[in-house]
Amino acid sequence: MSHADAVVGLQWGDEGKGKVVDLLSSEYDLIVRYNGGANAGHSVVVNGERYALHLVPSGILHGKQSVIGPGVVVDPAQLFAELDGLAERGVDTSGLVVSDRAHVVMPYHKAEDELREGSLGPTRAIGTTKRGIGPAYAEKVQRSTAIRVGDLIRPDALRSRIDAAVSAKRAMFDAAGLGLDADELFETASAWGDRMRPMVVESTSMLHDALSAHRSVLIEGANATLLDVDHGTYPYVTSSNASVLGICAGAGLPPRAIGRVVGVVKAYCTRVGGGPFPSELDATDQEREIAGAIREKGREFGTTTGRPRRVGWLDLVALRYAARLNGVDAIAVMLLDVLDELDQVGLVEAYEIDGERVEAFPSHTDDLARARPVVRMLDGFGGSVSDARRLEDLPAGARAYLDAVAEAAGVPVGLVSLGPGREQTITTSELSGAVRVP
Ligand code: IMP
C-alpha cells in the first residue's frame, strides 16, 4: 500500500496552500480534501489566469481525480457555482467526486451563522465567513437532524431529515422573523441531489483501493493549523480539525497511511476575523504603515469574503508549535517577495506574558491575548527576490531570513514562492526528499 502525502497550512489560513497543491498535483493521481467547506479560499494562478476555489480541490485544474472527503461540509449551491465557473473557462471537472458521508450545508445553516455572530456582538463574535460552517458541523455532531450528501439522493431520507430539522429549528427561526419552509427546502435539496448524483461515491473504500493499487494520493488541507478546532486558538477557530490531525477522520485513512507532510507558511502572518494575534502590526502608525504595505503588495484581502486581512510579522513561536503538531517534513515559505522592499523585517521569537519570556505557544486564548511579541529585527533582503530560481540567486538578507525560519521550525525549507505564477518558485532537494515533485 502506498501512502498519502499532505499539504497543510501552519498559520491562520491563506498561506498559499492552493499554489503548493497546484504545483505538486501533476505528480499525484488523486487529490483529496478532508475538512472545512466553502470558508476556504484557494487562489491559484495557472497560465496567467487566476482561479479562486472554495470547495473544489485545486487538483481539478490538472484534470486530476479530486475527492471531497467525508470530513468536508458541502454547500451544493456553492459547489455547482464553482463547477460552472470552471467549465466556462474550459476546465474539465469530470474528475470530481463527493463522499456520500460528507455533510450538507443547508440554507438555514448560513442563516444560523449570521444570527449567532450577530447575537454575540462585535467583541465576542468569531468573525466567521458566514458560510454556515459552524452550524453545519454542530448539526453533524447533534446527529438526528443532519443531512449528508448520501441523503440528497434518497428522497425519503431527505424529506424526513428536512422535516426533523425544520421542526427543531422552527422556534428559533420564528423568533428571528425568518421563514423556514420544509417543502421549499426539500425542492431545493432534491434538485441538488439530482445534479450531484453522478458525483456521489463511497470515497473511503475508493481511497483505500487507490492506495492498495499504488496510486499516489495528495491530501489538501483547508483553513489551517491555528484554526484547528482542538489545537488552534480556540474559540477563534473554525469548526473542523484543519491540521494534519483531521486527515484520518476527514478522509477515512488510518494514521499509518499518511506519508509525508509539507507545511505551508507565509513569510509573514495574516489573520481574518477575530482572535488574538500576538505578532500583529497594529500598535503604532509606523506598524500600521508596514502592515498596509504588506497588505497591498500581498493582496491580503479575503478570497472568500473580501475582508482586509490583519497583518503581522512571522510568528516563530506559533510556527514551531504548528510544525511539531503536524509532524512536518518540509516547509514551503510563500510570498517571500512581498517583504523584499522593506528596510527591516521582523521575526517574533518569543512572547512576553506578564513580564515572563514564553517560548511555548499558549493554549488559552486569554494568555495569547496578553502575549507581547519579542521581535528580532533583521536587515531587509537587500534586493528584489522575484526573479530568483535557486536559493543561491536570492540576496543574502533573504537567505538569512529563510535560515532563521527553518531553524525555528526545526524543519528544512522545501519550497520558496516568489510570486503567484508557477514559475516564480524555488524548490529544493528537501522537497523532493519529502514529496513527489514535478
Ligand atoms: P468559519 O470557518 O467561517 O466558521 O470562520 C471561523 C474563523 O476561521 C474566522 O476567523 C474565519 O475568518 C477563519 N477562517 C475560516 N476559514 C479560513 C480560511 O480558509 N482562511 C482564513 N481564515 C479562515
Residues whose N, C-alpha, C, O or C-beta is under 5 A from the ligand:
A	BS01	IMP	W12 G13 D14 N39 A40 G41 I126 G127 T128 T129 K130 R131 I133 G134 N223 L227 V237 T238 S239 V272 G273 G274
